[in-house]
Amino acid sequence: MKSVIPIANRSHLLSPAVRIAGLPLGLFLMIAAVTTEVRADDWPGWMGASRDGVYSESGIIDAIPPGGLKAKWRHPIAGGYAGPAVADGRVFVFDYQRSAGEAVNSPNSRANLQGVERLIALDAETGEELWKHQYDCPYSISYPAGPRCTPTVDGDHVYILGSEGDLHCLNVDNGDLVWARSFKKDFGAEVPIWGFASHPLIIGDLLYTMVGGDGQGIVAFDKNTGDVRWKALDTNAGYCPPTLIEAGGTRQLIAFHPNGISSLNPTSGEVYWNVDLAPMYEMSIARPMVDDDLMYASGIGSESVMLRLSSDQPAAEELWRGERDEALYSSNATPMFVDGILYGSDCHQGSLIAVDAKDGSRIWQSFRPTVPDATERQKKVGVKHGTAFVTRLGQSDRYLVFGQTGDLMIATLDETGFHEHGRFHAVDATGEAFGNDVVWTHPAYANRTAYIRNDKEIAAFDLSK
């Protein structure tokens, strides 16, 4: 089912050059100069354009005012953990509309549901629906609210990976299907208990994601056709997206899978190096983060490792591993790694924690971003999987922090602590985990706007000064 807004009513989706063509030359140059100066950033996929959790757009507020942020629009949607993507005047949100079955969040069993996965394209300025692509998708997974993977926008195409392993390439203008692959049918892949969650990564003509199985832990697809270019690694899929880094004078594709961290040649799949790391329940989720020549990876079960990347070849050496009450154990939110300090929510303690990269010692912790009303007992024993999604504002020490209660904050994060500069309640926590109401979805930031979703709506909030 698709509906498309006529071009005549979508002039603001055209590029600035197209919209102002035909104006007098002086006015054209003046507008062009202003357009360049205030250019808006896109957020075309998971963790932004560079997938590093940095939002560099200018003209953003320094603090959230007492009355909160103005809502530009709200649009009803269905369930899901997939964050929105924003590109070229469109917002893409991926959800699951359940028609039958009981959605029970159990860590030990799968819920069996009937429904459809849907990619909905909205006008970024107005929230008006442009088109919708949907397909039948029975679920047999735990925590079955909906898709996990943020859509990935690349040029004329948008790519989605559903919870049951349906990989689709669609036309961004109208949602028409370009190609599709099924990880279950085409590769015989086992669906992880918590669903496929490896946000597709596109580099050049290749799309990378975790599939799982002998010789196909990670697969590189031709982004234009869906054909397989190469397969690598004997491992289950896990839940972590692949990442491209450059170290040792070499571009390296980093795959954090249930058995460890592997560095591969992004062109051929040749393995450069491996480091063992095995989180409990195969929960390799948060992407390994790099700061200068250091790389940190962690997961549930007090599994973490700090590596030093070689400067002259694709190689890595182990510096230290974390202990139970030291370091940082990330679950469903990737930490930030800045100037020798890790900032992230810990899956055991449930607070936002700062960790010294030199030895894994904890510098400070705060429940304000994750569970602001935590009791003294909860602070002492911890809150399981308390979560906050942290996004750095350019190269500053200020961050946008979205907590699991649905609050958006601006805060300074440094070695002295978490210093809040205002917060407001953006969306309700419509999910559930360990008896707590949660919203476990990474926002998108683009056009001086925060795009935030839960299981009932997506809302756009003005971030401009």
MOLINBEL-V279396 format. One record per residue. RES is the residue in one small letter. SS is DSSP state (H for helix, E for strand, - for the rest). PHI is phi in whole degrees, 0 to 359 (* if undefined). Layout:
BEGIN
res/ss/phi
RES/SS/PHI
RES/SS/PHI
END
This chain:
BEGIN
res/ss/phi
m/-/*
k/-/222
s/-/224
v/-/236
i/-/282
p/-/304
i/H/304
a/H/300
n/H/259
r/-/231
s/H/297
h/H/287
l/H/276
l/-/283
s/-/294
p/H/305
a/H/296
v/H/292
r/H/293
i/-/257
a/-/299
g/-/96
l/-/282
p/-/304
l/H/302
g/H/299
l/H/292
f/H/301
l/H/295
m/H/296
i/H/293
a/H/299
a/H/296
v/H/295
t/H/299
t/H/295
e/H/293
v/-/250
r/-/306
a/-/274
d/-/276
d/-/261
w/E/229
p/-/280
g/-/184
w/-/302
m/-/63
g/-/98
a/-/297
s/-/260
r/-/56
d/-/243
g/-/73
v/E/249
y/E/245
s/-/252
e/-/295
s/-/277
g/-/75
i/E/265
i/-/300
d/-/271
a/-/209
i/-/273
p/-/294
p/-/304
g/-/277
g/-/83
l/-/265
k/-/287
a/E/278
k/E/284
w/E/193
r/E/224
h/E/223
p/E/290
i/-/219
a/-/250
g/E/280
g/-/157
y/-/257
a/-/288
g/-/287
p/-/284
a/E/240
v/E/227
a/E/201
d/-/52
g/-/80
r/E/237
v/E/246
f/E/247
v/E/231
f/E/248
d/E/219
y/E/229
q/E/258
r/E/281
s/E/244
a/E/200
g/-/100
e/-/254
a/-/274
v/-/250
n/-/269
s/-/237
p/-/285
n/-/242
s/-/216
r/-/259
a/E/271
n/E/252
l/E/233
q/E/244
g/E/170
v/E/232
e/E/272
r/E/225
l/E/255
i/E/247
a/E/257
l/E/240
d/E/289
a/-/294
e/-/276
t/-/246
g/-/80
e/-/289
e/E/289
l/E/264
w/E/197
k/E/214
h/E/243
q/E/219
y/E/207
d/E/298
c/-/206
p/-/297
y/E/256
s/E/218
i/E/218
s/-/270
y/-/51
p/-/268
a/-/301
g/-/163
p/-/300
r/-/259
c/-/268
t/-/297
p/-/303
t/E/246
v/E/259
d/E/217
g/-/62
d/-/276
h/E/236
v/E/233
y/E/243
i/E/230
l/E/236
g/-/277
s/-/297
e/-/264
g/-/91
d/E/269
l/E/257
h/E/238
c/E/247
l/E/235
n/E/283
v/-/292
d/-/283
n/-/220
g/-/80
d/-/297
l/E/285
v/E/266
w/E/202
a/E/212
r/E/226
s/E/247
f/H/294
k/H/289
k/H/281
d/H/275
f/H/234
g/-/63
a/-/284
e/-/278
v/-/284
p/-/304
i/-/303
w/-/258
g/-/81
f/-/290
a/-/220
s/-/273
h/-/312
p/-/301
l/E/248
i/E/244
i/E/228
g/-/62
d/-/265
l/E/248
l/E/244
y/E/246
t/E/200
m/E/276
v/-/249
g/-/97
g/E/125
d/-/296
g/-/73
q/-/220
g/-/304
i/E/233
v/E/229
a/E/256
f/E/253
d/E/290
k/-/293
n/-/270
t/-/235
g/-/83
d/-/292
v/E/280
r/E/267
w/E/200
k/E/232
a/E/203
l/-/78
d/-/265
t/E/197
n/-/290
a/-/288
g/-/64
y/-/221
c/-/260
p/-/285
p/-/290
t/E/224
l/E/257
i/E/231
e/E/233
a/E/207
g/-/62
g/-/69
t/E/222
r/E/284
q/E/232
l/E/266
i/E/259
a/E/240
f/E/261
h/E/242
p/-/298
n/-/255
g/E/158
i/E/247
s/E/237
s/E/253
l/E/231
n/-/288
p/-/293
t/-/274
s/-/242
g/-/86
e/-/302
v/E/274
y/E/274
w/E/202
n/E/226
v/E/228
d/E/290
l/-/197
a/-/232
p/-/297
m/H/298
y/H/58
e/H/58
m/-/273
s/-/279
i/-/238
a/-/287
r/-/293
p/-/300
m/E/252
v/E/243
d/E/226
d/-/59
d/-/258
l/E/254
m/E/229
y/E/237
a/E/226
s/E/203
g/E/197
i/-/298
g/-/96
s/-/58
e/E/256
s/E/203
v/E/210
m/E/254
l/E/243
r/E/250
l/E/276
s/-/295
s/-/270
d/-/235
q/-/197
p/-/285
a/-/204
a/E/213
e/E/240
e/E/278
l/E/261
w/E/198
r/E/239
g/-/281
e/-/254
r/-/309
d/-/254
e/-/238
a/-/60
l/-/221
y/-/242
s/-/275
s/-/246
n/-/265
a/-/228
t/-/287
p/-/283
m/E/261
f/E/231
v/E/225
d/-/50
g/-/82
i/E/232
l/E/263
y/E/237
g/E/192
s/E/274
d/-/264
c/-/288
h/-/273
q/-/281
g/-/80
s/-/248
l/E/277
i/E/235
a/E/254
v/E/232
d/E/282
a/-/292
k/-/294
d/-/217
g/-/85
s/-/289
r/E/275
i/E/269
w/E/200
q/E/215
s/E/212
f/-/271
r/-/304
p/-/284
t/-/256
v/-/226
p/-/298
d/-/257
a/-/302
t/-/283
e/H/298
r/H/294
q/H/298
k/H/296
k/H/281
v/H/265
g/-/100
v/-/238
k/-/304
h/-/58
g/-/304
t/-/229
a/E/219
f/E/261
v/E/251
t/E/231
r/E/278
l/E/269
g/-/59
q/-/257
s/-/271
d/-/261
r/E/257
y/E/221
l/E/271
v/E/235
f/E/249
g/E/267
q/-/293
t/-/278
g/-/95
d/E/268
l/E/255
m/E/234
i/E/245
a/E/211
t/E/271
l/E/242
d/E/208
e/-/293
t/-/270
g/E/142
f/E/261
h/E/244
e/E/280
h/E/240
g/E/97
r/E/209
f/E/206
h/E/273
a/-/274
v/-/220
d/-/283
a/-/279
t/-/263
g/E/263
e/E/221
a/E/205
f/-/54
g/-/82
n/E/251
d/E/281
v/E/220
v/-/233
w/-/250
t/-/222
h/-/285
p/-/293
a/E/248
y/E/233
a/E/196
n/-/56
r/-/52
t/E/218
a/E/260
y/E/253
i/E/231
r/E/233
n/-/227
d/-/270
k/-/233
e/E/204
i/E/239
a/E/230
a/E/246
f/E/237
d/E/286
l/-/254
s/E/283
k/-/292
END
